[in-house]
């Protein structure tokens, strides 16, 4: 049996019932972040830390945080609208909207709201909760719907408001996280999603979690209910680091094998932006220069499900990812969950 920090062995028969390439090309991307930036220096004013301590251990120097009255669902819709505008598709032609988030504005889900704001009047919309793996899981899920012909195009969004759920007195967690949203539009046809692999292991769930905290509310006749009390994220940093640097190289290689590609065929690697030291360790383990990895957590922090599409938008705008580039993505985090996919960038 797999331990909490070990990925179970992949079932070789798992993917035999489908073509290696899913019929879904990535057309465009978009992003949205809160305007308010919180620097390491500012955090050091109320927590025992420093810019040097944070930057050396994580590569993070600043992060964006929502302000009172600001909505993560609105940022998700803004990112989605930008991706739609760049795709050249009519919003009413979108058949599916998936929002990956663990911190929705509405506990019942944000996807229908996002679809409405983006004008996707004919789309079915739902949320996926898989923390930092959420966007990658959502992208693969949406691609499956396109592969089967159920829909011809989809909007996939990753959005999280982690600043609402960290303990701002805990220097081990509050320094890491930020808020934001990113999105892609995918369409049936083209080069497609070339390969993927995903996994999870609930035995490690206590390593990174946001557990329910209920307070007793007396009702009648000795009966009671529980109501939500104060909650904050808990994380075993060392355990999560070991999990990431051992599991991500494996799942990347699985996804590449699924696509009949090697690491040498990849133009750039786009990993969940958790910690620059994790990315450096993964690069070393798969034998790829760090220069081939997209890194932008220095000004965003860890934005959970938003981090991959935010980094994609950054890389496209900066010219680091050009049309035709082969991109290998990997998400990993709470659950524990992990996944990787390989696609060819079809956007401008």
C-alpha positions in Angstrom: 0.0 0.0 0.0 1.2 3.5 -0.8 2.3 5.7 2.0 1.1 9.3 2.5 4.0 10.6 0.5 4.2 8.0 -2.2 2.3 8.0 -5.5 0.6 4.6 -6.1 2.0 2.7 -9.1 0.1 3.6 -12.2 -2.2 1.0 -13.7 -0.8 0.3 -17.2 -4.3 -0.5 -18.5 -5.7 2.8 -17.2 -5.4 4.7 -20.5 -5.9 1.9 -23.1 -9.6 2.8 -23.7 -8.8 6.2 -25.2 -6.6 7.7 -27.9 -3.3 9.1 -26.6 -4.2 12.6 -27.9 -7.5 14.2 -26.7 -9.2 16.2 -29.4 -9.0 19.6 -27.6 -6.6 22.4 -28.5 -5.7 25.3 -26.1 -6.6 28.5 -28.0 -6.1 31.4 -25.6 -5.6 32.4 -22.0 -6.4 35.3 -19.6 -5.7 36.4 -16.1 -6.8 38.7 -13.3 -5.3 39.6 -10.0 -6.3 41.9 -7.1 -4.6 45.3 -7.4 -3.4 45.2 -3.8 0.1 43.8 -3.5 1.6 42.7 -0.1 5.4 42.5 -0.1 7.7 40.5 2.1 8.8 43.6 3.8 5.2 44.5 4.7 4.6 41.0 6.1 7.7 41.3 8.3 6.0 44.2 10.0 3.5 42.0 11.7 5.1 38.5 11.6 8.6 37.5 12.7 10.2 37.1 9.3 12.1 39.1 6.6 12.3 39.5 2.9 15.6 37.7 2.8 14.2 34.7 4.8 11.1 34.3 2.6 12.8 34.9 -0.7 15.7 32.5 -0.1 13.3 29.7 1.0 10.5 30.2 -1.5 11.5 32.6 -4.3 8.4 34.7 -3.4 8.8 38.5 -2.8 5.2 39.7 -3.1 1.6 38.4 -3.5 -1.8 39.9 -4.3 -4.5 39.9 -1.7 -8.3 40.6 -2.0 -9.6 43.6 -0.2 -13.0 43.7 1.7 -15.8 43.7 -0.9 -13.6 42.3 -3.6 -14.8 39.0 -5.2 -12.7 36.1 -6.4 -15.6 35.1 -8.7 -15.4 38.5 -10.4 -11.7 37.9 -11.0 -12.5 34.5 -12.4 -15.0 36.1 -14.8 -12.5 38.8 -15.8 -9.9 36.2 -16.6 -12.4 34.1 -18.5 -13.6 37.1 -20.5 -10.0 38.0 -21.5 -9.5 34.4 -22.6 -12.7 34.5 -24.6 -11.8 37.8 -26.2 -8.5 36.4 -27.4 -9.9 33.1 -28.6 -12.1 34.7 -31.4 -15.0 32.5 -30.3 -18.5 33.8 -29.5 -19.3 33.4 -25.8 -22.6 31.9 -26.7 -20.8 29.1 -28.6 -19.1 27.9 -25.4 -20.8 24.6 -24.2 -19.0 24.1 -20.9 -17.5 26.2 -18.2 -15.5 24.6 -15.4 -14.1 26.7 -12.5 -11.4 25.0 -10.4 -11.4 26.5 -6.9 -11.2 25.6 -3.3 -12.2 29.0 -2.1 -15.4 30.0 -4.0 -17.2 33.2 -3.3 -20.3 31.1 -2.9 -19.9 27.8 -1.1 -22.4 26.3 -3.5 -20.1 27.1 -6.5 -19.0 30.0 -8.7 -19.0 28.5 -12.1 -22.6 29.4 -13.0 -21.9 33.0 -11.9 -18.7 33.1 -14.0 -20.5 31.7 -17.0 -23.2 34.3 -16.7 -20.8 37.2 -16.3 -18.9 36.0 -19.4 -22.0 35.7 -21.5 -21.8 31.9 -21.9 -25.6 31.6 -22.0 -25.7 28.2 -23.5 -23.0 26.6 -21.3 -23.4 24.1 -18.5 -21.2 25.2 -15.6 -19.8 23.5 -12.5 -16.9 23.8 -10.0 -14.1 21.3 -9.4 -12.3 21.2 -6.0 -8.9 19.8 -6.1 -6.8 22.6 -4.5 -3.5 23.2 -6.3 -4.2 20.3 -8.8 -7.6 21.8 -9.6 -6.9 23.6 -12.8 -5.0 20.7 -14.4 -7.8 18.3 -13.4 -10.4 20.7 -14.8 -8.5 21.0 -18.1 -8.3 17.2 -18.5 -12.0 16.9 -17.6 -13.1 19.6 -20.1 -10.9 17.9 -22.8 -12.7 14.6 -22.2 -16.1 16.3 -23.0 -14.7 17.7 -26.2 -13.1 14.3 -27.1 -16.5 12.6 -26.8 -18.2 15.3 -29.0 -20.5 16.4 -26.2 -19.3 20.0 -26.5 -17.2 21.8 -29.2 -15.5 24.4 -26.9 -15.0 25.1 -23.2 -13.9 27.8 -20.8 -11.6 26.5 -18.0 -10.9 28.7 -15.1 -8.6 28.4 -12.0 -9.3 30.9 -9.2 -8.5 31.0 -5.5 -8.5 33.4 -2.6 -6.0 31.8 -0.3 -5.5 35.0 1.7 -9.0 34.4 3.3 -7.9 31.0 4.7 -4.4 31.4 6.0 -3.4 32.1 9.6 -1.8 35.5 9.3 0.1 34.9 12.5 1.8 31.8 11.2 4.9 32.7 9.3 5.2 29.2 7.8 2.0 29.5 5.8 0.9 33.2 5.5 4.1 34.1 3.5 3.3 31.5 0.8 -0.1 32.3 -0.6 -1.8 34.9 -2.7 -5.0 35.4 -4.7 -5.8 35.5 -8.4 -7.5 33.8 -11.4 -6.5 32.5 -14.7 -8.4 30.9 -17.6 -8.0 29.2 -20.9 -10.4 28.5 -23.8 -10.2 25.1 -25.5 -11.8 24.0 -28.7 -12.3 20.6 -30.4 -9.7 20.0 -33.1 -6.1 20.9 -33.7 -3.1 19.3 -32.1 -5.0 18.5 -28.9 -4.0 17.6 -25.4 -1.2 15.2 -26.2 -1.1 13.2 -23.0 -1.8 13.3 -19.3 -1.6 11.4 -16.0 -3.3 12.1 -12.7 -3.3 10.6 -9.2 -4.4 11.1 -5.6 -3.7 9.6 -2.2 -6.0 10.5 0.7 -3.7 8.9 3.2 -1.6 12.1 3.0 -4.6 14.5 3.4 -3.4 15.8 6.8 -0.1 17.1 5.4 -1.9 20.0 3.7 -5.5 20.7 4.7 -8.2 23.2 5.7 -10.2 21.0 8.1 -13.8 21.8 9.2 -14.1 23.3 12.6 -17.5 23.1 14.1 -18.9 24.8 17.2 -21.8 23.2 19.1 -25.1 25.1 18.9 -27.7 23.9 21.4 -31.2 23.4 19.9 -33.8 21.6 21.9 -34.2 18.6 24.2 -30.4 18.1 24.5 -30.0 18.0 20.7 -27.6 20.3 19.0 -26.2 21.3 15.6 -22.7 22.3 14.6 -22.0 25.7 13.0 -18.8 26.6 11.3 -16.1 28.1 13.5 -12.8 29.8 12.8 -10.8 27.9 10.2 -7.2 28.1 8.9 -5.0 26.1 6.7 -2.6 23.6 8.2 0.6 22.4 6.4 3.6 20.2 7.2 6.0 22.0 5.0 8.8 19.4 4.9 6.3 16.6 4.1 4.7 18.6 1.3 8.2 19.4 -0.1 9.2 15.7 -0.1 5.8 14.7 -1.7 6.2 17.3 -4.5 9.8 16.6 -5.4 9.3 12.8 -5.5 5.8 12.6 -7.1 6.0 15.4 -9.8 9.0 14.0 -11.7 7.2 10.7 -11.9 3.8 12.1 -13.1 5.5 14.3 -15.7 7.3 11.3 -17.1 4.0 9.4 -17.2 2.3 12.2 -19.1 5.2 12.5 -21.5 5.1 8.7 -22.1 1.4 8.9 -22.7 2.1 11.5 -25.4 5.0 9.4 -26.8 7.4 12.3 -26.0 10.5 12.7 -23.9 11.7 15.7 -21.8 13.8 16.8 -24.7 10.6 17.3 -26.8 9.2 19.8 -24.4 9.8 23.5 -25.1 8.8 24.7 -21.6 7.6 23.2 -18.3 4.8 25.0 -16.5 4.4 23.7 -12.9 2.2 24.8 -10.1 3.9 27.8 -8.6 4.2 26.6 -5.0 7.9 27.3 -4.3 10.9 28.0 -6.5 13.0 25.5 -4.5 10.5 22.8 -5.4 10.8 23.6 -9.0 14.6 23.6 -8.9 14.6 20.2 -7.3 12.2 18.8 -9.9 14.3 20.3 -12.7 17.3 18.6 -11.3 15.5 15.2 -10.9 14.3 15.1 -14.5 17.6 16.5 -15.9 16.2 19.7 -17.4 17.7 23.2 -17.1 15.8 25.5 -14.8 15.7 28.0 -17.7 13.1 25.8 -19.4 10.7 26.2 -16.4 8.2 29.1 -16.2 8.5 30.8 -12.9 6.4 33.8 -11.7 5.6 33.1 -8.1 8.0 36.0 -7.1 5.1 38.5 -7.6 2.1 36.2 -7.1 2.9 33.7 -4.4 1.1 30.4 -4.4 -2.3 31.0 -5.9 -3.4 27.3 -5.7 -5.7 26.5 -8.7 -5.0 29.8 -10.3 -1.2 29.4 -10.5 -0.8 27.4 -13.7 -3.1 29.6 -15.9 -1.6 32.8 -14.3 1.8 31.6 -15.2 0.7 30.6 -18.7 -0.7 34.1 -19.3 2.6 35.6 -18.0 4.6 33.3 -20.3 2.6 34.0 -23.4 2.7 37.8 -22.8 6.4 37.7 -22.2 7.1 35.6 -25.3 8.4 32.7 -23.3 5.7 30.5 -24.9 5.1 31.0 -28.6 2.6 29.4 -30.9 3.4 25.8 -31.5 5.3 25.3 -28.3 5.0 22.0 -26.5 4.1 22.7 -22.9 4.3 20.2 -20.0 2.2 21.2 -17.0 2.0 19.7 -13.5 -0.2 20.4 -10.5 0.2 19.0 -7.0 -1.0 19.7 -3.6 -3.8 19.1 -1.0 -5.7 15.9 -1.2 -3.0 14.7 -1.7 -3.4 15.1 -5.4 -1.2 15.4 -8.4 -1.3 15.4 -12.2 0.4 16.4 -15.4 -0.6 17.1 -19.0 1.2 17.9 -22.2 -0.3 20.2 -24.9 0.7 22.2 -27.9 0.1 26.0 -27.5 -2.3 27.0 -30.3 -2.8 30.6 -29.3 -1.2 33.8 -30.6 
